[in-house]
Amino acid sequence: MTRVGLAGRRTFHSLRVRNYRLFFFSQLISLSGTWMQTTAQSWLVLELTGQSGAGFALGLMMALQFLPMLLCGVWGGVVADRFDKRKTLIWTQSSAAMLAVALWLIVLAGVTQLWMIYVLAFCLGVVTVFDNPARQAFVIEMVGADDVSNAVGLNSAVFNGARLVGPAIAGVLIHAIGISPSFLVNAISFIPVVAALGAMRTRELYQRTPLPREKGQIREGLRYAWRNPLLRSTLLLVTVVATFGFNFIIVLPLLAKYVFHGGAGLYGTLFAAMAGGSLIGALFAAGRARPSRGVLVGSAAAFSALAMLVPLAPNAIAAIVGLVPMGAFSMVFIATANSTLQLESRHEMRGRVMALYALVFLGSTPIGGPIIGWISQAWGARAGLFVGGVLSLLAAVWAAWRLHQDRVLPGPDTLVSFPDAELELQEATA
């Protein structure tokens, strides 16, 4: 076999697992619809508010969508640990489909008001509280501990392949026939996911006995994550980068419309450029056997530096070029952080740890979204992206220093031996 063939086989080897293969391809369809809705929803807010209030309105919309995760995210982790994750996902995906139908109907009827979008965004956030930790923790149940890094990387590739396709299709649809079809397509796209979850062979899952109901499980999860130096440092780094650096849904439409004076097509192109780079980064992460310290911190620093350079672009073409590597490093960072947290966590704690990850990654938006939106509105979209890059870079520098000082990891590059994850795989396959 050629070197290219071996690399491809290593990158996609999780797809040999039937249950994960069903999940992978259904998510590719569904997430494309999700990104179509995200793109159309942001553009709808722009049309309803105009330039004067656009930055704050977009920031508030994203804040409301992720506020439930900030307030109740840890409870979603307890639910993921207590109940069957596959069944939980069937319910959450069905609920998200109903919300997409509701959004389609109000836009189609021509009765859309800003408060309606805010309410539906908040309701979707409530669904996400339970969906995200269950979906994150379900990955290792489908493929086992040895393949979780590969599967997380492939999930990131699916996410960014969808982010490449979805906004581009949405941009074409908005320009050609209007905003509402994007919401209908998203609602339909949930059908393959629910069907795939129902068709999985449960006997082939790496399942454990669900966590029994007891008092103090949330506090126990918080203590567990804080007392583990690797979990703590990774979560803190993700917190800062996600809060201030990952506000693309707010900044990119403002860049497209008010800095580069383009329309929905340019907005979709900016998103597609970043998504294309993210897809490259996700495939790189999928090809690595284990996450590493250098990749975790180095990718965060590289992303931050590019977030400071892209807003200096003199025109849209230069910004598009810069968004490609920026997207690549952002996804390498997120995929590496995700794999690290899953592999370092004990089985009975994994749902709660991934809920904390979702809380700091998504739940930070109610804090960072309005801040970056206000900065973008007061000083321009360039300033919003630049400030986020500066704060993210400071966090990456701190993380590099902290990891060096703590000496929590053996060797110069390997993050950890992940003994709990390896023991789980041995027990599950015995």
N, C-alpha and C positions, 0 to 999 in steps of 0.2 A: 504494500500500500504506500502511496506517495506521502510526502510530508504534509501536503495540503489536506489529503484525505484523513490522515491521522488527526490533524488539528480539528477538522470538521467533526470527526467522530467524538473527540474529546469534548468539544463545545456542546454538542447536541445529545450526549449519551443518555440524559435523563428521559428522553422521548421514547426509549425502549420500554418504559413502564406504561402499561395501557391506561391506568387511571390518570396518570399525569398527562399523557398524550391527549386524552379527552379534555382535561382541564386547560391545557395549553392552547389548543385550537379554538375552543369556545371562548376563552378569554380574549383571543386576538380579535374575534368578531365583536364581542361585547364592549371591549375597551375602545375600539374604533368609534362605536356609537357614543360612548361616554365623552370622548374628546370632541366629537361633533357637537354634542350638547354644550360642553364647556365653552367652546369657541362661539357658538351661536348665542349663548346666554350672556357672555361678556359683551358681545356686539350689541345685543338687545339693550343692555344697560347703558351703553354709550349713546344709543339712539334716543333713549328716554330722558337722559340727563343733559346731554350736550357737554361742551368742553369745560365749562365753569365748575361743574360738580362731578365730573367723570371719575377723577382719581379717588375721591373719598367714597363715591357710590360703589365702585368696584371693590375697594378695600373693605367696605362694610358688608357687601354681599359675600365675599370670601370669609370674612370674620364670622358671619352668622352661620355659614355652612360648616365651619369647623369649631364653632363655640361648643356644641354638645360634646365633642371629643375632649376639649379642654376641661369641661366641667365633669363629665361622666366617663371618660375614657377608661379608667381603671376598672370600672364595673363591667365594661365590655370584655376585659381580659378575664375576669372571674367567670363570666358566662362561657367564654371560650374554653376554659379549663374544666367547667362543670358539665357541659353538654356536648353532644355529638356535633363535631364541627361541620360535617357535610350537611346535616339537616339544618343547622343554623344558617349556612350559606344559601340553601334553597329558599328559606324564608326572607332573608335580607335582599337577595337578588330580585325576588318577586316584588318586594316592597319598592325597591328602586325603580322597577319597571312601571309601577302604578304612578309614581311621582312624575316620571317622564311623560306619561300619558296626560296627566293633569296639566303640565306645562304646555304641551302641544295644544290642548283644547283651548286654553285661555288665549294663547297667541293666535290660533286659527280663528277664534271668535272675535278677535280685535278688541278685547276688553282688558288688555294687559296694563297693569299699574305696577309701579316699582315695589310697593309693599307685597304684592303677590309673589314676585320673584324672591323677595327676602324670606317670606314664609316657607316657600317650597325649598329654598336653599337650606333653611334651618331643619326642615323635616328630613332632607337627604342627609344632613349631618347626624341626625339621630340614628338613622339606618347605619351609617358608617361606623358609629360607636361599636356596634355589634359585628358588623361585617369585616372590618379591617383586621382586628386581632385574630378572629377565627380563620380568615383567609391566609394570613401570614403563618400562623401555627399549623395550618392544614398541609402546608408544603412538605414538611418533614414526615407527616403521616402518609403521604402519597409515595415518596421516593426513598425514605430512610435517611439516616444521618450521613452516610458516605456521599450521597449525591445531593445533599441540600444546597451546597454552594453553587453547584451547577444549575439546579432548578431555580434558585433565587436569581441567578444571572439571566436565565432564560425568561423568567417572569418579567424581569426588567426589560429584556429585549422585546417581549410582547407589548409591554406598556408603552415603550417608545416607538415600536413599529406602528402601534395604534395612534400614538401622538403624531406620527409622521403622516399617516393616512387620514385620520379623522379631521383635523383642522383644514387640510387641503380640500377634502370633499365638502366640508361645511362652507368654506369660502366660495366654492363654485356654486353650491346650492343657494347661499344667501344672495349672491350676485344675480343668479338666473331666475329663481322663483320665490325667494323670500326666506324668512328665518324659521318658520314653523316646521318644515319637513325634517330638519335636523333632530328635533325633539321626538318626532314619530319614529324615525329610524333608530334612535337610541332605545326607545321602548321595545321595539321588535328585537333588537340585538340581545336582549336578556334571555330570550327563549332558548338559544343554543346552550347557554350556561346552565340553566335549570335542567334541561334535558341531559346534559353531560353529567351533572352531579347525580341525577337519578339513575343513570346507566352504569355508574361505577361499581366495581366488584368489591364489596366491603370486606370480604375475607382477605383481600390482598393489601389492605391498608395496614400500616404500622401503628395500630391503635393501642392505647393503654386504658385501664379502668378510669373513667371520669373522676374528677376530684369531688369528694363528698362535701356536702354543705356544712360549713363550720364558721364560727365567728372569727373575726380578725384576719381573714384571708387577704384583704386588700393591704392592710398594714404589713402583713407578712411578705407580700410581693414587693412592696416598696423597700422594706429592710433588706431583702435578698438582693435587689438590684443595686442598692447603695453600698452594701458591704463588699460587693465584688468589684475590685478596682477596674477591671476591664469593662464590665457592663456600665459602671458609673461614668468612666471617661468617654466611652463611645456615646452614651446617651446625652451627656453634656455637650459634646461637640455637635451632634445632630441637632440639638436644641437651638444653638446659636445660628448655625448655617441655615436651618429650615425657617427660623423666625425672620431673619433679615435678608438672606440670600435667595431663597426659593419663592420669590413673589412674581414669577414670570407672567401669571395670568393678569396681574395688575399692570405691570410695566410694559409688556409687549404691545398690547392694544394701544396704549398711549404713545409709545414710540412710533407705531405704524401710522396713526392718524394725525398726531399733532407735532411730531418731530420730523418725520419723513413725508408727511402729507399724502399718505396713501389710503387705500380703502380696505375692504375685507380681504381682498386678494393678497395684499402685502402682509396683513396680519397673519393670514394662513401660511404665507411663505416664511415669515420669521419663526413661527412655531415649528414649521416643517424642518427648517434648517437646524434648530436646536434638537428636535426629535431625531433627525438623522444622525447627529453626533452622539446623542444619547444611546441610540441603537448600537453604534460602534462600541461605545463604552460598556454597554450591557453584555455584548458578545465577548469582549475582552474579559470581563469579570466571570462569565460563565466558563471560560476556558481555563481558569485557575483552579487548582485542586483545593486550596485552602485560602482564606483571607489572610492578609498580612498587614503588619503595622505600617510598613513603608507606604503601601498602597492606600491605606485608610487615611493617613495624615497627608501624604503627598497629593492625593487627588483632591482633598478639601482645599489645600493651599493653591493648587493649580486652578481649580474652579474659581476661587475667590479673586485671584489675580486677573483672570479673564473677565470676571464680572466688573472689574474696575476699568478694563481696557475697552470693552465693547461700547459702553456709553460715550466714549471719545470718538467713535467712528464718524467720519465726515458725511457719510451717505448711507443709504439703505444697503447697498451692495457690500460695503465694508462691514456693516453690522451683521449681515447674513453670514459672511465668511467667518467672523469671530464667534458667532453663536454655535458653529459646528463643534469646535474643540471644547467650548464651554459646556455644551450639552454632554459631550463624552466624559469629561471629568466629573460632572455632577452625578452621572449615573454610576460610574465606577465607585464613587464615594458612597452613594446610597446602597448599592448592592453589597459592597464590602461590609458596611455597618450592619445591614440586615443579616447577612450570613454569620457574622461574628456573634450577634446577639442570639440567634437561634442555636448555634452550636455550643455556646458557652452556658446556655440556660438548661437547668434540669427539666425533665419532661413535665412534672407537676407544676412548674413555675413558668413554662414557656408562654402560655397564653397571657399571663399577667405581664411578663417582660415585653412581649410584642405589643401589648396594649400601651405600655409606657412608651415604646418606640412610636406607635401611632399617635400618642398624645403629644410627644415633643415634635414629631414630624408634621402632623396635620393640626393638632390642637394649638400649636404656636401661632397659626395664621391669624386668629382673632387679635393677637397682640401685634405681630409684625405687619399684617395686612394693612390695617388703618395707618400705622406709622409710616410705612413706605408709600402708601397711597397719599397721605398728607404731604410728605416730602415731595413726591412727584407732582402734586397739584401746586405746591408753593414755589418750587424751584425747577420743576420740569422732570420729565421721565428719566433723563440722563442722570440726574442727581439721585433719584430713587434707586436705580440699579447700582450706581457707584458706591453709595453709602452702605448698601447691603454687602457689597464685595469687601469693603474695608473692615466691617465688623466680623464677617466670616473669616477673613484672613487673620485677624487677631485671635480668633478662637482656634484656628489651625496651629498657629504658633504656640499658643498655650498648651494645646493637646500634645504637640511634639515635645515640649519641655516636660510636661507632666508624665508622659510615658517614660521618658528617659530617667526622670527622678525616681519614680516609683519602682522601676525595675520589675514590673509585674509579669513580664513575659520572658521566657527563655530564648536565647539565641538572638541574632541580629535582625531576623525578619519574620519568623514564625510568630503568629499571635498567641496561640495557646494549643495545648495538646487535645483539648476537648474530651477529657476522659468520660464525662457523663454521656455525651452523645455517642461515643464509641461503645460504651456499655449498653446503651439502649439498642443499638443496632445488633449487637451480639445476642441480646435477650430476645429481640423481635424475630430474629432469623433462626433461633435455636429450635 
